[in-house]
Amino acid sequence: MGSLRFGGVLFSIYSFDHLPRHAHGAYAEVVVIVEFWPGGARLAERYDAVTPTNAKRSDVMKVVRAAKLHEAELNRLWEETHG
């Protein structure tokens, strides 16, 4: 597992995880899955993308913005974690 922290958001990438490239971003009591695509980072389109499901939109957006801002570093971490 690898992790990086940016602006209070802790991003984790798990070595056993699957494609597409993604990170789990934790902020406050919210966990958000952000995927990395050629067009840029975005909130994952899956049922468990935001936990809890009633998370504050501002907390979710903080995680997504941090992922977009630090996308290059998170992609490098994905590479390091997955070889």
N, CA, C and O atoms as a GROMACS GRO file, in nm:
protein
  332
    1MET      N    1   0.085  -0.117   0.000
    1MET     CA    2   0.000   0.000   0.000
    1MET      C    3   0.089   0.123   0.000
    1MET      O    4   0.195   0.126   0.063
    2GLY      N    5   0.044   0.224  -0.071
    2GLY     CA    6   0.114   0.352  -0.072
    2GLY      C    7   0.016   0.461  -0.035
    2GLY      O    8  -0.104   0.449  -0.059
    3SER      N    9   0.067   0.568   0.024
    3SER     CA   10  -0.022   0.679   0.059
    3SER      C   11   0.052   0.812   0.049
    3SER      O   12   0.173   0.820   0.065
    4LEU      N   13  -0.027   0.915   0.022
    4LEU     CA   14   0.021   1.053   0.015
    4LEU      C   15  -0.085   1.142   0.078
    4LEU      O   16  -0.205   1.113   0.070
    5ARG      N   17  -0.042   1.252   0.138
    5ARG     CA   18  -0.136   1.346   0.199
    5ARG      C   19  -0.118   1.483   0.133
    5ARG      O   20  -0.007   1.534   0.120
    6PHE      N   21  -0.231   1.541   0.093
    6PHE     CA   22  -0.232   1.675   0.034
    6PHE      C   23  -0.345   1.754   0.096
    6PHE      O   24  -0.461   1.714   0.087
    7GLY      N   25  -0.313   1.865   0.159
    7GLY     CA   26  -0.415   1.955   0.212
    7GLY      C   27  -0.518   1.890   0.302
    7GLY      O   28  -0.636   1.922   0.295
    8GLY      N   29  -0.474   1.799   0.387
    8GLY     CA   30  -0.565   1.733   0.480
    8GLY      C   31  -0.633   1.610   0.424
    8GLY      O   32  -0.707   1.542   0.495
    9VAL      N   33  -0.610   1.579   0.296
    9VAL     CA   34  -0.670   1.460   0.234
    9VAL      C   35  -0.563   1.352   0.226
    9VAL      O   36  -0.456   1.374   0.170
   10LEU      N   37  -0.593   1.236   0.282
   10LEU     CA   38  -0.502   1.122   0.277
   10LEU      C   39  -0.547   1.031   0.164
   10LEU      O   40  -0.657   0.976   0.166
   11PHE      N   41  -0.460   1.014   0.064
   11PHE     CA   42  -0.488   0.925  -0.048
   11PHE      C   43  -0.414   0.794  -0.027
   11PHE      O   44  -0.296   0.793   0.007
   12SER      N   45  -0.486   0.684  -0.046
   12SER     CA   46  -0.427   0.551  -0.034
   12SER      C   47  -0.449   0.475  -0.163
   12SER      O   48  -0.555   0.482  -0.225
   13ILE      N   49  -0.345   0.401  -0.202
   13ILE     CA   50  -0.353   0.313  -0.318
   13ILE      C   51  -0.309   0.175  -0.270
   13ILE      O   52  -0.200   0.159  -0.215
   14TYR      N   53  -0.396   0.077  -0.291
   14TYR     CA   54  -0.372  -0.057  -0.241
   14TYR      C   55  -0.307  -0.144  -0.348
   14TYR      O   56  -0.348  -0.140  -0.464
   15SER      N   57  -0.208  -0.222  -0.310
   15SER     CA   58  -0.133  -0.303  -0.407
   15SER      C   59  -0.218  -0.412  -0.470
   15SER      O   60  -0.191  -0.453  -0.583
   16PHE      N   61  -0.320  -0.460  -0.402
   16PHE     CA   62  -0.405  -0.567  -0.454
   16PHE      C   63  -0.523  -0.514  -0.535
   16PHE      O   64  -0.605  -0.591  -0.583
   17ASP      N   65  -0.531  -0.382  -0.550
   17ASP     CA   66  -0.646  -0.320  -0.615
   17ASP      C   67  -0.644  -0.340  -0.766
   17ASP      O   68  -0.543  -0.383  -0.822
   18HIS      N   69  -0.750  -0.309  -0.829
   18HIS     CA   70  -0.779  -0.339  -0.970
   18HIS      C   71  -0.779  -0.212  -1.055
   18HIS      O   72  -0.778  -0.100  -1.003
   19LEU      N   73  -0.780  -0.232  -1.185
   19LEU     CA   74  -0.799  -0.122  -1.279
   19LEU      C   75  -0.946  -0.083  -1.280
   19LEU      O   76  -1.029  -0.168  -1.246
   20PRO      N   77  -0.983   0.036  -1.316
   20PRO     CA   78  -0.896   0.144  -1.362
   20PRO      C   79  -0.816   0.204  -1.246
   20PRO      O   80  -0.847   0.184  -1.128
   21ARG      N   81  -0.711   0.277  -1.284
   21ARG     CA   82  -0.629   0.344  -1.182
   21ARG      C   83  -0.719   0.430  -1.095
   21ARG      O   84  -0.804   0.504  -1.144
   22HIS      N   85  -0.699   0.417  -0.965
   22HIS     CA   86  -0.781   0.497  -0.874
   22HIS      C   87  -0.712   0.508  -0.738
   22HIS      O   88  -0.619   0.433  -0.707
   23ALA      N   89  -0.760   0.601  -0.660
   23ALA     CA   90  -0.711   0.620  -0.524
   23ALA      C   91  -0.831   0.637  -0.432
   23ALA      O   92  -0.938   0.682  -0.474
   24HIS      N   93  -0.811   0.602  -0.307
   24HIS     CA   94  -0.911   0.621  -0.203
   24HIS      C   95  -0.868   0.743  -0.123
   24HIS      O   96  -0.765   0.741  -0.057
   25GLY      N   97  -0.947   0.848  -0.130
   25GLY     CA   98  -0.914   0.972  -0.060
   25GLY      C   99  -0.999   0.987   0.065
   25GLY      O  100  -1.122   0.980   0.057
   26ALA      N  101  -0.935   1.007   0.179
   26ALA     CA  102  -1.007   1.021   0.306
   26ALA      C  103  -0.991   1.163   0.358
   26ALA      O  104  -0.880   1.216   0.368
   27TYR      N  105  -1.104   1.223   0.392
   27TYR     CA  106  -1.106   1.358   0.449
   27TYR      C  107  -1.221   1.364   0.548
   27TYR      O  108  -1.333   1.323   0.517
   28ALA      N  109  -1.193   1.416   0.666
   28ALA     CA  110  -1.294   1.419   0.773
   28ALA      C  111  -1.340   1.274   0.794
   28ALA      O  112  -1.258   1.187   0.823
   29GLU      N  113  -1.469   1.248   0.779
   29GLU     CA  114  -1.519   1.111   0.795
   29GLU      C  115  -1.570   1.056   0.664
   29GLU      O  116  -1.660   0.972   0.661
   30VAL      N  117  -1.512   1.105   0.554
   30VAL     CA  118  -1.557   1.068   0.420
   30VAL      C  119  -1.445   0.996   0.347
   30VAL      O  120  -1.328   1.034   0.357
   31VAL      N  121  -1.480   0.892   0.272
   31VAL     CA  122  -1.386   0.825   0.183
   31VAL      C  123  -1.443   0.834   0.042
   31VAL      O  124  -1.559   0.798   0.018
   32VAL      N  125  -1.359   0.882  -0.050
   32VAL     CA  126  -1.402   0.904  -0.188
   32VAL      C  127  -1.307   0.830  -0.280
   32VAL      O  128  -1.185   0.837  -0.264
   33ILE      N  129  -1.361   0.758  -0.377
   33ILE     CA  130  -1.279   0.690  -0.477
   33ILE      C  131  -1.271   0.780  -0.600
   33ILE      O  132  -1.372   0.817  -0.659
   34VAL      N  133  -1.147   0.812  -0.636
   34VAL     CA  134  -1.121   0.898  -0.752
   34VAL      C  135  -1.046   0.815  -0.855
   34VAL      O  136  -0.945   0.752  -0.824
   35GLU      N  137  -1.096   0.816  -0.979
   35GLU     CA  138  -1.032   0.742  -1.088
   35GLU      C  139  -0.947   0.835  -1.172
   35GLU      O  140  -0.976   0.954  -1.183
   36PHE      N  141  -0.841   0.780  -1.231
   36PHE     CA  142  -0.750   0.858  -1.315
   36PHE      C  143  -0.760   0.808  -1.458
   36PHE      O  144  -0.722   0.695  -1.489
   37TRP      N  145  -0.812   0.893  -1.544
   37TRP     CA  146  -0.832   0.862  -1.685
   37TRP      C  147  -0.748   0.957  -1.769
   37TRP      O  148  -0.701   1.059  -1.718
   38PRO      N  149  -0.728   0.926  -1.897
   38PRO     CA  150  -0.650   1.017  -1.983
   38PRO      C  151  -0.704   1.161  -1.982
   38PRO      O  152  -0.626   1.255  -1.995
   39GLY      N  153  -0.834   1.178  -1.967
   39GLY     CA  154  -0.893   1.312  -1.962
   39GLY      C  155  -0.880   1.381  -1.827
   39GLY      O  156  -0.918   1.498  -1.814
   40GLY      N  157  -0.829   1.311  -1.727
   40GLY     CA  158  -0.812   1.370  -1.595
   40GLY      C  159  -0.879   1.290  -1.485
   40GLY      O  160  -0.952   1.194  -1.511
   41ALA      N  161  -0.854   1.332  -1.362
   41ALA     CA  162  -0.910   1.265  -1.245
   41ALA      C  163  -1.057   1.302  -1.231
   41ALA      O  164  -1.098   1.414  -1.261
   42ARG      N  165  -1.137   1.204  -1.185
   42ARG     CA  166  -1.279   1.231  -1.163
   42ARG      C  167  -1.335   1.133  -1.060
   42ARG      O  168  -1.279   1.026  -1.036
   43LEU      N  169  -1.445   1.172  -1.002
   43LEU     CA  170  -1.515   1.086  -0.907
   43LEU      C  171  -1.553   0.956  -0.979
   43LEU      O  172  -1.606   0.959  -1.090
   44ALA      N  173  -1.526   0.844  -0.915
   44ALA     CA  174  -1.557   0.715  -0.974
   44ALA      C  175  -1.708   0.701  -0.994
   44ALA      O  176  -1.787   0.751  -0.915
   45GLU      N  177  -1.744   0.633  -1.101
   45GLU     CA  178  -1.886   0.608  -1.129
   45GLU      C  179  -1.919   0.466  -1.086
   45GLU      O  180  -1.935   0.376  -1.170
   46ARG      N  181  -1.928   0.446  -0.955
   46ARG     CA  182  -1.961   0.316  -0.900
   46ARG      C  183  -2.039   0.336  -0.771
   46ARG      O  184  -2.034   0.443  -0.711
   47TYR      N  185  -2.110   0.235  -0.728
   47TYR     CA  186  -2.201   0.248  -0.614
   47TYR      C  187  -2.131   0.286  -0.485
   47TYR      O  188  -2.191   0.351  -0.399
   48ASP      N  189  -2.004   0.247  -0.470
   48ASP     CA  190  -1.933   0.273  -0.345
   48ASP      C  191  -1.831   0.387  -0.357
   48ASP      O  192  -1.734   0.392  -0.282
   49ALA      N  193  -1.853   0.478  -0.450
   49ALA     CA  194  -1.757   0.586  -0.474
   49ALA      C  195  -1.748   0.684  -0.357
   49ALA      O  196  -1.644   0.746  -0.337
   50VAL      N  197  -1.854   0.698  -0.281
   50VAL     CA  198  -1.855   0.789  -0.166
   50VAL      C  199  -1.911   0.716  -0.045
   50VAL      O  200  -2.019   0.658  -0.050
   51THR      N  201  -1.834   0.720   0.064
   51THR     CA  202  -1.876   0.659   0.190
   51THR      C  203  -1.859   0.761   0.301
   51THR      O  204  -1.750   0.816   0.314
   52PRO      N  205  -1.958   0.787   0.380
   52PRO     CA  206  -2.095   0.738   0.372
   52PRO      C  207  -2.170   0.803   0.256
   52PRO      O  208  -2.128   0.907   0.205
   53THR      N  209  -2.279   0.744   0.216
   53THR     CA  210  -2.353   0.793   0.100
   53THR      C  211  -2.413   0.931   0.124
   53THR      O  212  -2.446   1.001   0.028
   54ASN      N  213  -2.429   0.971   0.248
   54ASN     CA  214  -2.485   1.103   0.278
   54ASN      C  215  -2.375   1.204   0.314
   54ASN      O  216  -2.400   1.301   0.387
   55ALA      N  217  -2.255   1.183   0.264
   55ALA     CA  218  -2.142   1.273   0.293
   55ALA      C  219  -2.171   1.414   0.241
   55ALA      O  220  -2.244   1.432   0.144
   56LYS      N  221  -2.113   1.511   0.308
   56LYS     CA  222  -2.129   1.649   0.263
   56LYS      C  223  -2.062   1.666   0.127
   56LYS      O  224  -1.950   1.622   0.105
   57ARG      N  225  -2.134   1.731   0.037
   57ARG     CA  226  -2.082   1.755  -0.099
   57ARG      C  227  -1.951   1.831  -0.094
   57ARG      O  228  -1.861   1.803  -0.174
   58SER      N  229  -1.936   1.925  -0.003
   58SER     CA  230  -1.813   2.005   0.006
   58SER      C  231  -1.693   1.916   0.043
   58SER      O  232  -1.582   1.940  -0.005
   59ASP      N  233  -1.714   1.816   0.127
   59ASP     CA  234  -1.606   1.724   0.163
   59ASP      C  235  -1.566   1.637   0.043
   59ASP      O  236  -1.448   1.614   0.018
   60VAL      N  237  -1.666   1.590  -0.030
   60VAL     CA  238  -1.640   1.508  -0.149
   60VAL      C  239  -1.562   1.590  -0.252
   60VAL      O  240  -1.464   1.542  -0.308
   61MET      N  241  -1.605   1.712  -0.275
   61MET     CA  242  -1.539   1.797  -0.374
   61MET      C  243  -1.397   1.834  -0.332
   61MET      O  244  -1.310   1.850  -0.418
   62LYS      N  245  -1.372   1.847  -0.202
   62LYS     CA  246  -1.236   1.875  -0.155
   62LYS      C  247  -1.143   1.760  -0.195
   62LYS      O  248  -1.030   1.785  -0.238
   63VAL      N  249  -1.188   1.638  -0.181
   63VAL     CA  250  -1.108   1.521  -0.218
   63VAL      C  251  -1.084   1.519  -0.370
   63VAL      O  252  -0.972   1.498  -0.415
   64VAL      N  253  -1.189   1.541  -0.447
   64VAL     CA  254  -1.176   1.538  -0.593
   64VAL      C  255  -1.083   1.649  -0.641
   64VAL      O  256  -0.999   1.626  -0.728
   65ARG      N  257  -1.097   1.769  -0.586
   65ARG     CA  258  -1.008   1.880  -0.624
   65ARG      C  259  -0.863   1.850  -0.591
   65ARG      O  260  -0.774   1.878  -0.671
   66ALA      N  261  -0.837   1.792  -0.475
   66ALA     CA  262  -0.700   1.758  -0.436
   66ALA      C  263  -0.643   1.652  -0.530
   66ALA      O  264  -0.526   1.658  -0.566
   67ALA      N  265  -0.726   1.556  -0.571
   67ALA     CA  266  -0.680   1.452  -0.665
   67ALA      C  267  -0.646   1.513  -0.800
   67ALA      O  268  -0.546   1.476  -0.862
   68LYS      N  269  -0.727   1.606  -0.847
   68LYS     CA  270  -0.700   1.672  -0.975
   68LYS      C  271  -0.571   1.752  -0.968
   68LYS      O  272  -0.491   1.750  -1.061
   69LEU      N  273  -0.552   1.822  -0.859
   69LEU     CA  274  -0.435   1.907  -0.841
   69LEU      C  275  -0.307   1.824  -0.832
   69LEU      O  276  -0.201   1.869  -0.877
   70HIS      N  277  -0.315   1.705  -0.776
   70HIS     CA  278  -0.196   1.622  -0.753
   70HIS      C  279  -0.203   1.491  -0.833
   70HIS      O  280  -0.150   1.388  -0.790
   71GLU      N  281  -0.267   1.497  -0.947
   71GLU     CA  282  -0.287   1.377  -1.029
   71GLU      C  283  -0.155   1.311  -1.069
   71GLU      O  284  -0.145   1.188  -1.067
   72ALA      N  285  -0.056   1.389  -1.106
   72ALA     CA  286   0.073   1.332  -1.148
   72ALA      C  287   0.138   1.252  -1.036
   72ALA      O  288   0.188   1.142  -1.058
   73GLU      N  289   0.137   1.307  -0.915
   73GLU     CA  290   0.196   1.237  -0.801
   73GLU      C  291   0.120   1.109  -0.769
   73GLU      O  292   0.180   1.007  -0.736
   74LEU      N  293  -0.013   1.115  -0.778
   74LEU     CA  294  -0.094   0.997  -0.750
   74LEU      C  295  -0.076   0.889  -0.856
   74LEU      O  296  -0.077   0.770  -0.824
   75ASN      N  297  -0.060   0.929  -0.981
   75ASN     CA  298  -0.032   0.831  -1.087
   75ASN      C  299   0.104   0.766  -1.066
   75ASN      O  300   0.119   0.646  -1.088
   76ARG      N  301   0.203   0.843  -1.022
   76ARG     CA  302   0.335   0.785  -0.992
   76ARG      C  303   0.323   0.684  -0.877
   76ARG      O  304   0.383   0.577  -0.881
   77LEU      N  305   0.246   0.720  -0.776
   77LEU     CA  306   0.226   0.628  -0.664
   77LEU      C  307   0.158   0.500  -0.710
   77LEU      O  308   0.192   0.391  -0.663
   78TRP      N  309   0.062   0.511  -0.802
   78TRP     CA  310  -0.003   0.390  -0.856
   78TRP      C  311   0.102   0.302  -0.922
   78TRP      O  312   0.104   0.181  -0.900
   79GLU      N  313   0.188   0.362  -1.004
   79GLU     CA  314   0.295   0.286  -1.073
   79GLU      C  315   0.388   0.219  -0.973
   79GLU      O  316   0.420   0.101  -0.988
   80GLU      N  317   0.430   0.293  -0.871
   80GLU     CA  318   0.520   0.237  -0.769
   80GLU      C  319   0.454   0.122  -0.693
   80GLU      O  320   0.518   0.022  -0.663
   81THR      N  321   0.327   0.138  -0.663
   81THR     CA  322   0.255   0.038  -0.585
   81THR      C  323   0.226  -0.088  -0.665
   81THR      O  324   0.224  -0.198  -0.610
   82HIS      N  325   0.203  -0.072  -0.796
   82HIS     CA  326   0.165  -0.186  -0.879
   82HIS      C  327   0.280  -0.237  -0.967
   82HIS      O  328   0.262  -0.329  -1.047
   83GLY      N  329   0.398  -0.178  -0.953
   83GLY     CA  330   0.514  -0.226  -1.027
   83GLY      C  331   0.504  -0.192  -1.169
   83GLY      O  332   0.594  -0.226  -1.246
   0.00000   0.00000   0.00000
